[in-house]
Amino acid sequence: MAAGTERSAGVDSTGVDDVAGDGVAAVRARVGRRVVGRESELDLVLAAVAAGRDIVLEGPPGTSKTTMLKAITAEWGIPLLFVEGNADLTPAKIVGHHNPARVLREDYSADNFVPGPLVEAMQAGGFLYIEEFNRAPEDTLNTLLTAIADRSITVPRVGTVTARPTFRVIASMNPYDNVGTTRLSTSVHDRLCRLAIGYQDEEAERDIVALRAGGGKGPLRARLVTDGVAVTRATRTHPDVRQGSSVRGAIDTVLVALQLSALRGIGDAADERYPETVFDAMVVALSGRIHLDEAAETSAERVLREIWEDHFVLQPATAAPG
C-alpha cells in the first residue's frame, strides 16, 4: 500500500445492524447463556457497546469482565484483542512498527509495517481490551484517545487507518490496586463510559465454581464448592486484608482439595480429615491471592487459618443444638 493512502476497511456494519433496535434483545439472550450471574452488568455493557460507545470497567480481578467481552465479541463474530497496561506499553507497541530487517533491505514502506493490537482491532472491527488501563504511559493514552475520538489514526509512512463500525476500546482498572498506577486525566474520563463491577453474589459464585471445577456432582464435590466459596468470600471482609481473592481462588481451592482428598483417601465430607484438607488447599490456592493491609502484623497463612477456624469451628459450634 502506498504511503499516504487511506487504509480503510470496507465497511461491514453487520455487527452494528444486529444489535440495533429490537435486535439487541435477541443478542442479549444469546450472550446471556455464556455468562453466569451478571444480568444487570451484561445489560449495561452490551447497551454501551451497541450504542457505539467505548467503556472502562472498574472492578477487581475475577468479576467476569473478560467473560462478558468474550461472549459479546463471539456473538458479533469479531476479535477480542488483549493488551496489558504497564509502563512498557509505548505508542509503537500498541500501534505497530516497521519490520527492521525489511526496512534495512527496502527502506520504510506500508508493506513492511507490522500492525499492533490497536491497528489490528481497528482494521478487523474488534474490541481492544486494555487491562490495567491506568498503568499505561500518558503518551500511549493520548494515542488511544485519538482512536477513540476520531475512529482513525495516522501512521507515519503508512497512512490513515480508519476503524470498522464495530471497533471499540474497552479498558479495565482495579480500584483496590494503587501501586504503579496513575490518575487518569479529565480528557480520558470524558471520552469513556464507566461501569463499576463488584463481586458476584454467593449463589452465582457457587454456580461458577461448580461449572469450572467439573460440576457439583457427588456429595464431596458439592460440599467443597460450598466451603470453597464461603472461605474465599471471607477473605474480602477480613480486617487485615486490603484485597481478597476473586472467584478464581475458590475454583482452585476446590480443585486442589479434590486432588488432596484422592491422595488421602477421603471419600466424603464426614471424614474427620476433611476440614484440615480444605485448609491445606486454601493455603495453596489463596495465600498468594490475598493482599494484606500494610499496617497488618500478620501473614497470609495466619489470616487463612482465622477464616478456616471461623468457618469450620466457630460457626458449626454456634449452630449446634444446646
N, C-alpha and C positions, 0 to 999 in steps of 0.2 A: 504494500500500500504506500503510495507516495506521501511524503511528508506534507503536512498542512491540510490533507483531505479529512473530511469528517468521517469518523469511524463509528457510524451509527447503525445499529442492528435494524433489520426490517421490523417494524412494529407489529408485534403479535399480542393483541390485547385479550387473548383467551382467558388468562387468569383473572384479569380485571372484570371482564364481562360476566364470568361465572359467579363472582361474588357481589355483583351489583344488584340492587333491588331485592326482590324476593329470593334470588338465588343464594344469598348469604345464609339463609336459614337451612337450606339443604346442605351447604358446605359445612356449616356448624354441626349438623347432626352427624355427618361422616367423620369429621375431625374429632368430635367428642368421644367416639368409640376408641380412639387411640390414647386418650388421656384419662387418668384416674383422679377424681376429686378436685377438679379445677373448673367448676361450672362458670362461676362469675368471672374469674380471671381470663378464661378462654374466650368468653363473650367479648370482653373488653379488648383483648389483644387482637382478636380477629376483626372486630369492628374498626380498630385503628388502622391496621394494615390494609383492610379492604377499602378504607377511605383514602388510601394513598399516603398515609402518614408514617413517619419514622418514629421510633419509640425507645425509651430507655426503661428497662425492667430493673427495679431496685429491690433486692432481696438477698437473703443468704443462699449459699450453695444448696443444691438438693431440693429445690422447691418447684421442680418441673418446668423451669423456664425453657430449657433446651428441648424437652419433650414436646411442649406446645409448639415451638417453632418447627421442629421436625415434622409434626403432624400437619401443620398448615402448609409447609412447602411441599410435602409429599402429596397432599391433596391437590395443590396447584400444579404439580409436576415441574417444579423449579428447584434449583440447587440451594443448599444452605451452606455458606462458606464461613468457617470459624477462624477468628483471629484472637489471639490473646494479647490484651493490652499490657504493655510494660515499657520501660524506658528505652528498650531497643527497637521499638516499633516506629521506625522512621518513615517519612513520606515515601521514600523509594521502596521500602519493603511492602507497603500497602498498595502503592500504585503500580509498581513494576520497575523493571530495569532492562537495559540493553545487554544482550549476551556478550560478555567481554571478549571471548575468543573470536566471535564473528565480527565484533567491532574492529579488532586488530586486523582482520583479513579484509573486511568490506567497508569499514567506516560506519558511522551511525546511520540507521535507516529504520523505517517502520517494520520491515521484515524481521529484523533481529531483536525486536522488542519482546520481552518476556512479561506478560501481564501479571500483576499482583492480584491479591484477592479482591480489592476494590474494583479494578477494571474487569476482572472475571465476573463479578456479581452484576455489574452494570451491563455488560455485554449479554449475559445469559438471562437477565431479568430475575436474578436470585436475591436471596436475603444475605446481607453481610452482617454476621453476628459477631460483635466485638465484646468479648468478656473482659471484666476488669477495665471498663472504659475509662475510668478516672485515673488509671496508671499511665495512659498514653501521653507522650510529649505534646506540648501545645501546638507545635507546627504540624504534627500529624492530625490533631483535632481540626486545625484550620483547613487542611486538605479535605477532610471528611465533610466539613461544613459547606465547602464549595459544591461537593457532590450532592449533599442534601438540599441545598438551596436552589441550585441550577439544574439538577439531574444530569449534569455533564461536567467533565473536566478536560482541560487542555494538557496534553502530554507533550513535552518538548521533542521535536524531531519525529513525532508520530501524528499528532493532530488532535482533533476533538473527539472524545469518547462520550457518546450520548446513551443514557440508560434506557433500557426497555421499560415499559409501563409497570411491570411487577417488581422492579428493583426497590428494595427497602434497606435502610440501615437500622439494625436493631442493636442496642447496647445494653449491657448489664453491669450493675455495680452491687457490691456487698456493703450494706450500711454499717456492719459491725467491724469492718476492717479499715483502719486509717493509716496503716504502715505503708509508706511508699506511694500514697495516693496524693492527688492534687485536687484543689477545689475547682469545679467546672465554672467557666465564665457564664455571664448572663446571656451572651450570644449563643452559647451551646444550648442552655436550657430553653431559650426562646424558640429554637428550631426543632425541639423534640417533644413529643408527648411523653408522659411519665406514668408508670403504674408501679405501686408498691406491692410486692408479693411476699406474704408471710408463709410460715409453715402450714402444711395441711392439718386438718383435724385428725384426731386419733383413729377414727374409723377408716378414713381414707389412707392413712399411713399403714394400717394393718392390711388393707387391700393391696397396696403397693408391695409391701414386703412379702405377702403370701404369693403374689404373682411372680416377683423377681427371685424368690427363694424356692420356687418349684411347687407353689400351691400349698394350701393348708391341710393337705391330706395326712391323716393319721393323727392320733392324739398328741404324740411328742412334737411333731412339726407345728401343729396348731397352737400348742401351749408355748412353744418357742417364739412363734410370731407375736403372740400377745405380750409375753415377757420382754422380748427384744424391743418392741415398740415402746413399751412403758419405760424401760430404763433409759432408752435413747432420748425420749422426750424429757425425762427428768434432768438430763444434762443441760437443757436450755433454761432451766429455772433455778439451778443450784447457785447459791450466793457467791461462790468463789469462781464461777465460770463466766467469762466475758462473752464467749460464743460457744454454744453447744453443738452437738453433732446433727447433721442432716439425716434424712431417712436412709441414706446410704450406709450409715453406721448401724442402723437396725438390720438392714439386709445382711451386712457382713457378720453381725453378731449371730444371727440365725444360721447362716451358712457354716460359720466356724464351729458353733455349738453342735450342729448336726454331725460334723465330722468327728469332733471330740467324743460325742455320745457313742458313735460307732466304734471308736478306738477303745473306749472304756466299757463297752458292752451295756450301755444304758438304753433300755428299750422304751421307757415311758417316764413321764414327769414325776411319778410317785417314787422313783428311785431316790434314795437319800443323797446320792451323789449329784443329782440334777442341779440343785441351786449353785453349788460350787463350780460345776461345769459351765453354767451360764456366766458366772463371774470371770472365769478364765477366758471365755470368748469375748467378754466385754473389754478386758484388758487389751487383747489383740486388736479388736475392731474399733474401739472408741478412744483409747488413750491418746492416739495421735490426731484425733478429730476434734477434741475439745481444747479450747484456748482459755487458760486461766487468767483471772484478773491480775494485773501487775502487782497489786498490793497483797495478794493471797499468799500466805505462808503454808503452802501445802503442795501436793503433787497430783498429777492426773490420776495415778493409781489410788491415792487416798480418797479423792473425790468419788471415783467409781465405786470404791468399797462402801462409802457412805450411802450412795444411791442404791447399791445392791442390798445393804442391810435394811434400808428403809422399805424396799420392795419385798424382800423375801423374809425378813424377820419382824420388823415393827408392824407393817400393815397386816400380815396374816395373824399376828398376836392380837391386834386390836379388834379384828373381825371375828376372832374365835369366841364361841359361846362361853358365858360365865366370866 
